[in-house]
Amino acid sequence: MDAQAPHVIWIKRLLMWPLALLAAMTALFFLSAWIGSSIPRNSDWQEPTSGVEIMIETNGVHTAIVMPAISAQKDWREDFPIDDVLAPNRPYTHVSVSWGEREVFLNTPTWWDLSLPVALNAATGGDGLLHVSHYIRPAPSPDHRKLMISHAEYGRLVGLIEREILPAGERAVYRGYSDYDVFYDAPGTYHIGKTCNQWVSDTLADAGIKTGWWTPMTGGVMKWVPPYEGN
């Protein structure tokens, strides 16, 4: 086989640099995410024996906070009307709330649906969106983990989430993935430092609950929630 011309070798080497840089940046991102998510906030927090039971859920892409639809401290139906979903006549007991980037939320129900243009747009700045699902007695599972918090912590959690809710006249409503969920316009700008999963951990941390510092991936959030122990 003839030896390749020097200019061909040079071109191949030149083309390898962007790939090598991309691989290095990807590796650095995952390493920093693992390290950042392993550093605790509210490190002395302990789960109380009584209070308000919430859940932290994941679908492998996004995490969300699941709360009682109605409690002494909050009736979430006032902010998230049942009539906004396609199946309003069910006996819903809980709401799941998460915040994220508009295009990612609307067009990326799973990792397989994520396109490079959508990912790049989200990483550099995208519009905020709330995702709200209504559940009927959600069962604990590896992807729906129970977490007991105090009434005071729940009160703070409610207040933090309320800050993300625009008045009904100032937000659009978008159809969800199924007949029991919906999306709402929300304030804030999504970027690589403020992802959907970071929003969950920031909200928990600001309410006084133990979680990681930087949690762009779902695993960084879920590692701080007690594991599912089965029936």
C-alpha atoms as one frame of an Amber mdcrd trajectory, in Angstrom:
protein
   0.000   0.000   0.000   1.361   3.407  -0.940   2.253   5.764   1.864  -0.180
   8.610   2.311   0.885  12.031   1.152   2.069  14.355   3.942  -0.791  16.802
   3.326  -3.369  14.008   3.722  -1.858  12.980   7.055  -1.833  16.615   8.183
  -5.491  17.066   7.264  -6.475  13.904   9.151  -4.607  15.060  12.235  -6.220
  18.471  11.992  -9.677  16.892  11.837  -8.929  14.789  14.905  -8.424  17.809
  17.140 -12.111  18.831  17.355 -13.074  15.240  18.148 -10.393  14.967  20.814
 -11.472  18.302  22.324 -15.126  17.234  22.356 -14.223  13.935  24.036 -12.135
  15.739  26.647 -14.898  18.264  27.384 -17.472  15.477  27.685 -15.272  13.538
  30.078 -14.623  16.688  32.118 -18.369  17.397  32.307 -19.235  13.945  33.632
 -16.319  13.996  36.080 -17.265  17.414  37.428 -20.926  16.336  37.647 -19.954
  13.293  39.699 -17.716  15.327  41.993 -20.157  18.216  42.325 -23.113  15.978
  43.057 -21.131  14.153  45.744 -20.550  17.312  47.798 -23.491  17.719  50.184
 -25.497  20.783  51.045 -27.260  20.800  54.427 -24.928  17.968  55.384 -26.269
  17.709  58.940 -29.890  17.243  57.796 -31.645  14.051  58.831 -34.974  12.699
  57.674 -37.580  13.242  60.424 -39.800  10.446  61.637 -42.947  12.453  60.913
 -43.978  15.405  58.817 -44.956  15.568  55.143 -44.122  12.694  52.814 -43.010
  13.741  49.359 -41.344  11.796  46.556 -38.455  12.470  44.246 -39.045  10.851
  40.872 -36.934  10.301  37.781 -37.589   9.104  34.248 -33.894   8.812  33.457
 -33.699  12.311  31.975 -35.554  14.615  34.338 -36.229  14.582  38.076 -39.301
  16.041  39.747 -40.779  16.701  43.171 -44.014  14.847  43.979 -46.249  16.331
  46.685 -49.736  15.837  48.125 -52.241  17.676  45.944 -54.030  18.910  49.056
 -52.595  19.458  52.515 -53.054  21.824  55.442 -50.314  24.011  53.942 -51.184
  24.003  50.263 -53.852  23.137  47.720 -51.922  22.810  44.465 -55.140  22.692
  42.447 -55.376  26.462  42.889 -52.184  26.922  40.872 -52.489  23.858  38.634
 -56.200  23.437  37.805 -57.317  19.887  37.114 -59.205  21.112  34.073 -55.891
  21.887  32.372 -55.233  18.169  31.767 -57.078  16.020  29.242 -58.443  13.647
  31.898 -59.679  15.912  34.714 -62.276  13.572  36.215 -59.952  11.188  38.019
 -59.411  11.145  41.815 -55.915  12.642  41.727 -54.066  12.741  45.034 -50.612
  14.113  44.174 -48.865  16.559  41.861 -45.415  16.208  40.351 -43.610  19.475
  39.614 -40.383  20.118  37.736 -38.774  23.023  35.903 -36.790  22.830  32.683
 -36.079  24.177  29.216 -39.002  24.601  26.850 -37.724  22.670  23.824 -36.135
  19.912  25.915 -39.323  19.410  27.904 -41.708  19.551  24.967 -39.631  17.458
  22.568 -37.476  15.186  24.750 -39.549  12.724  26.792 -36.571  10.290  26.702
 -32.818  10.526  26.025 -33.428   8.979  22.598 -35.462  12.024  21.584 -32.712
  14.532  22.391 -31.199  16.109  19.273 -27.892  17.959  19.108 -29.450  21.336
  18.123 -31.912  21.155  21.033 -29.139  20.196  23.467 -26.847  23.018  22.317
 -29.643  25.564  22.512 -30.561  24.460  26.026 -26.934  24.485  27.192 -26.453
  28.068  26.034 -29.757  29.449  27.282 -33.418  28.534  26.831 -36.812  29.582
  28.143 -38.121  28.069  31.362 -41.122  25.759  31.523 -42.944  23.978  34.343
 -44.031  20.364  33.935 -46.907  19.301  36.183 -48.309  15.770  36.380 -51.336
  14.705  38.416 -51.091  11.264  40.029 -53.411   8.896  41.865 -51.680   7.478
  44.950 -48.239   7.057  43.311 -46.566   3.847  44.437 -42.984   3.935  45.697
 -40.458   2.388  43.322 -36.787   2.770  42.393 -37.830   5.745  40.253 -40.321
   7.165  42.789 -38.565   7.380  46.131 -40.226   8.553  49.320 -38.729  11.349
  51.373 -40.091  12.548  54.730 -39.562  16.225  55.484 -40.724  18.413  58.347
 -43.768  20.680  58.089 -41.461  23.712  58.226 -39.348  22.344  55.367 -42.452
  21.607  53.351 -43.681  25.145  53.923 -40.396  26.469  52.546 -40.595  24.022
  49.644 -44.072  25.268  48.773 -42.910  28.872  48.838 -39.961  28.136  46.570
 -42.124  26.388  43.989 -44.743  29.142  44.128 -42.047  31.572  42.937 -41.880
  29.606  39.671 -45.613  29.918  38.962 -46.811  32.717  36.713 -50.362  34.086
  37.093 -52.897  32.282  34.930 -53.270  35.290  32.636 -49.521  35.485  31.998
 -48.757  31.900  31.047 -49.579  29.588  28.189 -50.638  25.976  28.736 -49.133
  23.201  26.622 -50.312  19.633  26.234 -48.225  17.103  28.147 -46.931  13.651
  27.273 -50.128  11.948  28.461 -53.663  12.854  29.545 -52.719  13.630  33.145
 -49.849  16.102  32.695 -49.386  19.610  31.333 -46.742  22.293  30.783 -46.839
  25.956  31.809 -44.689  28.945  30.907 -42.333  29.722  33.782 -39.751  32.374
  34.638 -36.028  31.799  34.498 -33.441  30.869  31.881 -32.218  27.318  31.448
 -28.487  26.769  30.862 -25.804  24.218  31.634 -25.427  25.599  35.154 -29.178
  25.523  35.808 -30.657  22.328  34.440 -33.944  20.657  35.316 -32.122  18.400
  37.752 -30.209  21.305  39.254 -33.527  23.049  39.853 -34.747  20.072  41.887
 -31.627  19.936  44.052 -31.526  23.728  44.478 -35.163  23.732  45.549 -34.585
  20.930  48.048 -31.434  22.581  49.376 -33.104  25.979  49.800 -35.879  24.245
  51.748 -33.190  22.907  54.110 -32.963  19.324  52.814 -29.719  17.463  52.205
 -28.682  17.150  48.572 -25.696  17.668  46.269 -24.109  20.926  45.107 -24.122
  20.464  41.345 -26.479  17.866  39.926 -26.935  18.220  36.152 -27.699  14.500
  35.831 -30.542  12.542  37.406 -28.169  10.291  39.333 -26.735  13.290  41.133
 -30.169  14.067  42.560 -31.302  10.531  43.291 -28.117   9.539  45.155 -29.286
  11.706  48.075 -32.763  10.200  48.316 -33.225   7.037  50.410 -33.298   4.022
  48.067 -36.469   2.073  47.437 -36.605  -0.937  49.735 -39.515  -2.773  48.170
 -42.637  -3.999  49.929
